[in-house]
Amino acid sequence: MISRKLRPFGTTIFAEMTRLAAERDAVNLSQGFPDFDGPPELVEAAIRALREGRNQYARSRGEPDLVRAIAEDRRKRYGTGYDPDTEVVVFSGATEGIASSLLGILDPGDEVVLFEPFYDSYPAAAALAGAAARYVTLRFPDFSFTEADLEAAVTDRTRLLVLNSPHNPTGKVFTPGELSVVARVAARHDLLVLADEVYEHLVFDGARHVPLSSLPGMRERTLTLSSAGKTFSFTGWKVGWGLGPKPLVDAAQAAHQFVTYATATPLQAAVAHALARLGEEYYETLRRAYRARRDFLADALRRAGFAVALPRGTYFILASFEGLFEGDDREFARHLVEEIGVAAIPPSAFYARRPEEGRRLLRFAFCKRMETLEEAARRLGRLRP
């Protein structure tokens, strides 16, 4: 029997659409995992760690070589310093980091502010912590918000704000001006911030990822999450991490030690190798490859009759099917799988306050081989007479 806390959330839409895609042999552009592997040298580094006997429990907060590599990468990339021993923690993926952070920081009766559409683990993790979620709606196609919108979501019970930039599912990269709004509201109401930055390296068209923690006054109130899965195309490894001031890291660690305790030791070794050894050429090549995939899929969607909100980050596209289909997003997603042979995510599942904002949209993932995207484009062509 499912607890009352989790009963409203049911099975994730990702599992539902991936299952349906497999049943119908559809091209799966729903769940956000690559259909290719990342750098072979990371696989070799993991194998080497296995053969060297690094097969027992890791330090709960993370293997020393990995936490040092995380802290050094952050210092070189963004100029923000963190003590690897006390201000870094390694999780079993950023999703576990989200859950452990909310469990460790929030008390029953607290409130957490979320931007919608949201990554669906946010409200579920808040519910596990006994906290209530309040929402700020980002609207298609530009997904902007105002300071008044954010202020309206804050009450005297609000303790935490979750900011995901680059943003899943919209592909929005929050601008420096928008980040300043978040920082002002957080400071004004003495809020803590969980900054989910797992797509930090996937930005396009001149967009620049600016960590919220780098803004004046925000380091001491921000716990930042990132992970290896999106950056190195090994989502199944589930190696994520958090950086922040010691009190926030200690709070997340207090839950993490009882959720998973530690993350796979040999995979931590491989990620440490990646952070320490892969140069900027790797990240530039990654961005170029994903931009090419984005542009290809966006063009295919436009030719099929969709209105596309071109993302400046992540590897997702939100597109409106207004004029293509009379039903809502769930009905169209099922139609697309069963009749066209392409799977996408109906994003109304990512809204709580205004689900109608997502009912004429679908989310497509372009983290796929070009051959996969070419086959999807061929099938999507069936939508047009």
C-alpha positions as CSV (number, residue, x, y, z in Angstrom):
1,M,0.0,0.0,0.0
2,I,1.4,3.4,-1.0
3,S,1.7,6.0,1.7
4,R,-0.5,9.1,1.6
5,K,2.6,11.2,1.0
6,L,3.3,9.5,-2.4
7,R,-0.2,8.4,-3.5
8,P,-0.8,11.6,-5.5
9,F,2.3,11.1,-7.7
10,G,1.7,7.5,-9.0
11,T,4.1,6.1,-11.6
12,T,6.4,8.6,-13.3
13,I,5.4,9.7,-16.7
14,F,8.9,8.8,-17.9
15,A,8.4,5.1,-17.0
16,E,4.9,5.2,-18.6
17,M,6.1,6.6,-21.9
18,T,9.2,4.4,-22.1
19,R,7.1,1.3,-21.5
20,L,4.7,2.4,-24.2
21,A,7.5,3.1,-26.6
22,A,9.0,-0.3,-26.1
23,E,5.6,-2.0,-26.6
24,R,5.0,-0.2,-29.9
25,D,8.6,-0.2,-31.2
26,A,8.5,3.6,-31.3
27,V,11.5,5.9,-31.6
28,N,11.9,6.9,-27.9
29,L,12.4,10.7,-27.6
30,S,10.6,10.7,-24.2
31,Q,13.0,9.8,-21.4
32,G,16.2,11.9,-21.3
33,F,18.9,9.3,-21.6
34,P,21.4,9.1,-24.5
35,D,21.3,6.0,-26.8
36,F,25.1,6.2,-27.0
37,D,28.0,5.9,-24.6
38,G,30.2,8.6,-23.3
39,P,34.0,8.7,-23.5
40,P,35.6,5.2,-23.6
41,E,38.4,6.3,-21.3
42,L,35.8,6.7,-18.5
43,V,34.8,3.1,-19.0
44,E,38.4,2.0,-18.8
45,A,38.9,4.1,-15.7
46,A,35.9,2.3,-14.1
47,I,37.3,-1.1,-15.1
48,R,40.7,-0.2,-13.8
49,A,39.2,0.8,-10.4
50,L,37.3,-2.5,-10.3
51,R,40.5,-4.5,-11.0
52,E,42.5,-2.5,-8.4
53,G,40.1,-3.6,-5.7
54,R,38.1,-0.4,-5.2
55,N,35.0,-2.4,-4.6
56,Q,34.0,-1.7,-1.0
57,Y,31.9,1.1,0.5
58,A,33.1,4.5,-0.3
59,R,33.4,7.4,2.2
60,S,29.8,8.4,2.7
61,R,30.4,12.0,1.6
62,G,32.4,10.8,-1.4
63,E,35.7,9.3,-2.4
64,P,38.6,11.7,-1.6
65,D,39.8,11.9,-5.2
66,L,36.3,12.7,-6.5
67,V,35.4,15.4,-3.9
68,R,38.8,17.0,-4.6
69,A,38.2,16.9,-8.4
70,I,34.7,18.4,-7.9
71,A,36.0,21.3,-5.8
72,E,38.9,22.0,-8.2
73,D,36.6,21.9,-11.2
74,R,34.3,24.4,-9.6
75,R,37.1,26.7,-8.6
76,K,38.7,26.7,-12.1
77,R,35.4,27.0,-14.0
78,Y,33.5,29.5,-11.9
79,G,36.0,30.9,-9.4
80,T,34.0,29.7,-6.3
81,G,36.0,27.8,-3.7
82,Y,34.7,24.9,-1.7
83,D,36.4,22.8,1.0
84,P,36.3,19.2,-0.5
85,D,36.2,17.6,3.0
86,T,33.3,19.7,4.4
87,E,31.6,21.5,1.6
88,V,31.1,18.7,-1.0
89,V,29.0,15.6,-0.9
90,V,28.6,12.8,-3.5
91,F,25.1,11.3,-4.1
92,S,23.8,8.4,-6.0
93,G,22.8,10.7,-8.8
94,A,21.4,14.2,-8.6
95,T,17.9,12.9,-8.1
96,E,19.0,11.3,-4.8
97,G,20.7,14.6,-4.1
98,I,17.4,16.4,-4.5
99,A,15.6,13.9,-2.1
100,S,18.4,13.9,0.5
101,S,18.7,17.7,0.4
102,L,15.0,18.3,0.9
103,L,14.7,15.6,3.6
104,G,17.7,17.1,5.4
105,I,16.8,20.8,5.1
106,L,13.0,20.9,5.4
107,D,10.7,20.2,8.4
108,P,7.0,19.2,8.2
109,G,5.0,22.3,7.6
110,D,7.7,24.2,5.7
111,E,7.0,25.4,2.2
112,V,9.2,25.2,-0.9
113,V,8.9,27.3,-4.0
114,L,9.2,25.5,-7.4
115,F,9.1,26.9,-10.9
116,E,6.7,24.9,-13.1
117,P,7.0,23.0,-15.4
118,F,9.2,21.2,-13.0
119,Y,11.4,18.0,-12.9
120,D,8.8,15.7,-11.3
121,S,11.0,14.6,-8.4
122,Y,10.8,18.0,-6.8
123,P,7.2,18.0,-5.5
124,A,7.5,14.3,-4.6
125,A,10.7,14.9,-2.6
126,A,9.1,17.9,-0.9
127,A,6.1,15.6,0.1
128,L,8.4,13.0,1.5
129,A,9.9,15.8,3.7
130,G,6.3,16.8,4.8
131,A,6.7,20.2,3.1
132,A,4.1,21.9,0.9
133,A,5.1,23.2,-2.6
134,R,4.1,26.6,-4.0
135,Y,4.5,27.3,-7.7
136,V,5.7,30.0,-10.1
137,T,4.5,29.3,-13.7
138,L,6.8,29.7,-16.7
139,R,4.7,30.1,-19.8
140,F,5.4,29.0,-23.4
141,P,7.1,30.1,-25.5
142,D,9.6,32.4,-23.6
143,F,9.1,30.9,-20.1
144,S,9.8,34.3,-18.4
145,F,8.6,35.4,-14.9
146,T,8.6,38.6,-12.9
147,E,9.7,39.5,-9.4
148,A,6.1,40.0,-8.5
149,D,5.4,36.4,-9.7
150,L,8.1,35.1,-7.4
151,E,7.1,37.3,-4.5
152,A,3.5,36.0,-4.7
153,A,4.7,32.5,-4.1
154,V,6.5,33.3,-0.9
155,T,4.8,33.2,2.5
156,D,6.0,33.3,6.1
157,R,6.3,29.5,6.0
158,T,8.6,29.4,2.9
159,R,12.0,28.0,3.7
160,L,13.5,26.9,0.4
161,L,13.4,27.8,-3.3
162,V,14.5,25.3,-6.0
163,L,16.1,26.7,-9.1
164,N,16.8,24.5,-12.1
165,S,19.0,26.2,-14.7
166,P,19.5,25.2,-17.5
167,H,15.9,24.2,-17.0
168,N,14.3,20.8,-17.7
169,P,11.8,20.6,-19.4
170,T,11.8,24.0,-21.1
171,G,15.5,24.4,-22.1
172,K,15.5,27.8,-20.5
173,V,18.8,29.3,-19.3
174,F,17.9,31.8,-16.6
175,T,19.4,35.2,-17.5
176,P,21.7,37.2,-15.1
177,G,18.8,39.5,-14.6
178,E,16.5,36.7,-13.6
179,L,19.1,35.2,-11.3
180,S,19.4,38.6,-9.6
181,V,15.6,38.6,-9.0
182,V,15.9,35.1,-7.4
183,A,18.8,36.3,-5.3
184,R,16.9,39.5,-4.1
185,V,13.8,37.5,-3.2
186,A,15.9,34.9,-1.4
187,A,17.8,37.5,0.6
188,R,14.6,39.5,1.4
189,H,12.9,36.5,2.9
190,D,15.9,34.7,4.2
191,L,15.3,31.7,1.9
192,L,17.7,28.8,1.3
193,V,18.1,27.8,-2.4
194,L,18.7,24.4,-3.9
195,A,20.3,25.1,-7.3
196,D,19.9,22.1,-9.7
197,E,22.6,22.7,-12.3
198,V,22.9,19.2,-13.9
199,Y,22.8,20.7,-17.4
200,E,25.5,23.3,-16.7
201,H,27.6,22.3,-19.7
202,L,24.8,22.1,-22.2
203,V,24.2,25.7,-23.3
204,F,23.9,27.1,-26.8
205,D,23.7,30.2,-28.9
206,G,25.9,32.3,-26.7
207,A,24.0,31.5,-23.5
208,R,26.2,31.3,-20.5
209,H,25.6,29.3,-17.4
210,V,25.9,31.5,-14.3
211,P,25.8,29.6,-11.0
212,L,23.4,31.2,-8.6
213,S,26.0,30.7,-5.8
214,S,28.4,33.1,-7.6
215,L,26.0,36.1,-7.0
216,P,26.7,38.4,-4.1
217,G,25.4,37.0,-0.8
218,M,24.2,33.7,-2.4
219,R,27.1,31.3,-1.6
220,E,26.1,31.0,2.1
221,R,22.5,30.2,1.3
222,T,22.8,28.0,-1.8
223,L,23.3,24.2,-2.1
224,T,24.3,23.5,-5.7
225,L,23.7,20.1,-7.4
226,S,25.3,18.7,-10.5
227,S,26.1,15.2,-11.9
228,A,28.1,13.1,-14.3
229,G,25.2,11.6,-16.1
230,K,24.3,14.5,-18.4
231,T,27.8,15.8,-18.9
232,F,29.5,12.5,-19.7
233,S,26.5,10.5,-21.1
234,F,26.5,7.8,-18.5
235,T,23.1,8.4,-16.9
236,G,23.1,4.8,-15.6
237,W,26.1,5.4,-13.4
238,K,24.1,7.7,-11.0
239,V,26.9,9.8,-9.7
240,G,25.9,13.2,-8.6
241,W,27.1,15.8,-6.1
242,G,26.3,18.8,-4.0
243,L,28.4,21.8,-3.1
244,G,27.6,24.5,-0.5
245,P,28.3,25.9,2.9
246,K,29.0,23.3,5.6
247,P,25.6,23.6,7.4
248,L,23.7,22.9,4.1
249,V,26.0,20.0,3.1
250,D,25.7,18.6,6.6
251,A,21.9,18.7,6.3
252,A,21.9,16.9,3.0
253,Q,24.5,14.4,4.3
254,A,22.3,13.7,7.4
255,A,19.7,12.3,5.1
256,H,22.1,10.8,2.5
257,Q,23.8,8.5,5.1
258,F,20.4,6.8,5.6
259,V,19.2,6.9,2.0
260,T,22.0,5.2,0.1
261,Y,25.0,5.8,2.5
262,A,27.5,5.8,-0.3
263,T,27.7,5.8,-4.1
264,A,29.5,3.1,-6.2
265,T,33.2,3.4,-5.5
266,P,34.6,2.4,-8.9
267,L,32.3,4.8,-10.7
268,Q,33.3,7.6,-8.5
269,A,36.9,6.9,-9.5
270,A,36.0,7.1,-13.2
271,V,34.1,10.4,-12.7
272,A,37.1,11.8,-10.8
273,H,39.3,10.9,-13.8
274,A,36.9,12.7,-16.1
275,L,36.8,15.9,-14.1
276,A,40.5,16.0,-13.7
277,R,41.6,14.8,-17.2
278,L,39.1,15.9,-19.8
279,G,39.9,19.4,-21.1
280,E,37.7,22.2,-22.5
281,E,37.8,20.6,-25.9
282,Y,35.6,17.8,-24.6
283,Y,32.9,20.2,-23.4
284,E,33.0,22.3,-26.6
285,T,32.7,19.2,-28.7
286,L,29.7,18.1,-26.6
287,R,28.0,21.4,-27.0
288,R,28.5,21.4,-30.8
289,A,27.2,17.9,-31.1
290,Y,24.1,18.7,-29.1
291,R,23.4,21.9,-30.9
292,A,23.5,20.1,-34.2
293,R,21.0,17.5,-32.8
294,R,18.8,20.3,-31.4
295,D,18.7,22.2,-34.7
296,F,17.9,19.0,-36.7
297,L,15.1,17.9,-34.5
298,A,13.7,21.5,-34.2
299,D,13.6,21.7,-38.0
300,A,11.9,18.3,-38.2
301,L,9.2,19.3,-35.7
302,R,8.5,22.6,-37.5
303,R,8.1,20.8,-40.8
304,A,5.7,18.4,-39.1
305,G,3.6,21.4,-38.0
306,F,4.8,22.1,-34.4
307,A,5.6,25.5,-33.0
308,V,9.0,25.1,-31.4
309,A,10.4,26.9,-28.3
310,L,14.0,26.7,-29.3
311,P,16.0,25.8,-26.1
312,R,19.2,27.5,-25.2
313,G,20.2,24.7,-22.8
314,T,19.6,21.1,-21.8
315,Y,18.8,18.4,-24.4
316,F,15.0,18.9,-24.5
317,I,12.6,20.8,-26.8
318,L,9.1,21.8,-25.8
319,A,6.8,22.2,-28.9
320,S,3.2,23.2,-29.3
321,F,0.9,20.9,-31.4
322,E,-1.9,23.5,-31.6
323,G,-3.7,22.9,-34.9
324,L,-2.3,19.4,-35.3
325,F,-4.5,17.5,-32.9
326,E,-7.7,18.2,-31.0
327,G,-7.0,16.3,-27.8
328,D,-4.7,17.1,-24.9
329,D,-1.0,16.3,-24.5
330,R,-1.6,12.9,-23.0
331,E,-4.0,11.9,-25.8
332,F,-1.6,13.3,-28.4
333,A,1.4,11.6,-26.9
334,R,-0.4,8.2,-27.1
335,H,-1.5,9.0,-30.6
336,L,2.1,9.8,-31.6
337,V,3.4,6.5,-30.3
338,E,0.6,4.3,-31.6
339,E,0.0,5.9,-35.1
340,I,3.3,7.7,-35.9
341,G,5.9,5.6,-34.0
342,V,7.5,8.4,-32.0
343,A,7.4,8.7,-28.2
344,A,7.5,12.1,-26.4
345,I,6.5,13.3,-22.9
346,P,3.2,15.0,-22.2
347,P,4.4,17.9,-20.0
348,S,1.1,18.7,-18.2
349,A,2.5,16.1,-15.6
350,F,5.1,18.8,-14.8
351,Y,2.6,21.4,-13.7
352,A,0.6,21.6,-10.5
353,R,-0.8,25.1,-10.3
354,R,-1.6,25.6,-14.0
355,P,-1.6,22.2,-15.8
356,E,-3.5,23.7,-18.7
357,E,-0.2,25.5,-19.7
358,G,1.2,22.1,-20.7
359,R,-1.8,20.5,-22.3
360,R,-1.0,21.7,-25.9
361,L,2.7,20.9,-25.6
362,L,5.0,17.9,-25.9
363,R,8.6,17.4,-24.7
364,F,11.1,15.8,-27.1
365,A,14.6,14.7,-26.1
366,F,17.4,15.1,-28.6
367,C,20.1,13.2,-26.6
368,K,20.1,10.6,-29.3
369,R,22.3,9.4,-32.2
370,M,21.7,11.3,-35.4
371,E,20.4,8.1,-37.0
372,T,17.7,7.9,-34.3
373,L,16.7,11.5,-34.9
374,E,16.7,11.0,-38.6
375,E,14.3,8.0,-38.2
376,A,12.1,10.1,-35.8
377,A,12.0,12.9,-38.4
378,R,11.0,10.5,-41.1
379,R,8.1,9.3,-39.0
380,L,7.1,12.7,-37.9
381,G,6.6,13.6,-41.6
382,R,3.5,11.4,-41.5
383,L,1.7,14.1,-39.5
384,R,1.6,16.4,-42.5
385,P,-0.6,15.4,-45.5
